[in-house]
């Protein structure tokens, strides 16, 4: 079984920073990414990264968020800077053995991120 465990969520002030981590176990993951879902909205892509370092960001977070990974630890990180009031959501870590899956095969339980204005 593949497990993804997120950590690092919490409350942050607008303009502040927060760092999320996601550790994968049970398999070597190629594709890893972060998604978020706010109440009443669909889950949306935040940032993705392949094992080879190919990165993609949603337009809404470009220049503010940075995704990275430690392949040795099978862990992906999301450094969130300049947080905005519209950023709060449940952030989900996702992974897949494929390089570019249409839909990730594995999901974490999510971690709540709240932004105070």
N, C-alpha and C positions, 0 to 999 in steps of 0.2 A: 504494500500500500504506500501511496505517496501522501505525505502530509506537508502542509504549508502553515507556518505559524507566524502571524504578524505580531509586532510589538512596537511600542513607541507612540501610540496614539494618546491623545489627551487634549487639554485646553491650552490654547495659545492666543495671545492678543494679535489683533490685526497688525501686520507689519513685522511680526515676530517669526520665529523659525521653529521647525519641528523636524525630527528625523525618524522615519519609519524603517523598520527592519523586517525582513521575512526570511526565515530559515526553512529550507526544504529538506526533507528526509525521505528515504525510501527509493530514491532514483536520482540520477544525474539529470538535471533540467537544463534544456537549451534555452528555450524562450522563457523569459520571466517578465513580469510587468505588474504595474499598479493600476487599479481601476477604482472608481469611487461611485457611490450611489447616495444621492440625497433623497429625503422623503418626497414621494410623489414623482420621482424622476427615474429614468432608466439608468442602469449602470453605464458609465462612460469610461473610456480609456483615459488614463492620465499620462503614463509613460511606459515604454517597453524597452527591453534590452535583450539581445541574444547573447549566448555564451561567447561569441566572437566579438562582442562589443558594439553591434549595430544598435543604435538608439533612435527612438521615435518619441516625440512629445506631442501632447495635445496643445493646440494653439493657446488655450487658456492658461497654460502653465509655463510656456516657453519663457526662458529668461529668469524664472523664479525657482523652478524645481529642477533637481538634478538626480537622475537615476544612475546607480552604479551597482556593481556586483562583485562578490568575492567567489570566484569559481571553486577555490579550494574548500570553502566552507558551504558552498551551495546556497549562498545567501544574497539577497538583493536588498538594496537600500533606496530610500527616497528621501533626499534632503529637500525640505520645503522651506523656502525663504520668502520673505515679503508676503506673508499670508494675508489673504483678503477675506472679507466677510462672506463671500460667495464660495469659499473653499470648503466649508464644513460639510462633512459627509462621512459615511462609513467607507473606509479605504480597504480594498481587498487586494491581497497579493494573489497573483495567478502564475501558473507555470505549465510548461508542456515540454515533452521530449522533442517535439518538432521545432524547426527553426522559426517558421512563421505560420502558426496555426490560425485558422479562421476564427476559432473560438478555443480558448485555453481549456485543457482537459482537467486541470487541477486548480482548486481554489482554497484559499484560506478562509477562516471564519470572519475576518474583518476586524478592523480596529477603528474606533470612533475618534474622529478629529473634530474638535469644536473650536471655532474662532470667535473671539469676543471683539466687538467693535469699540 
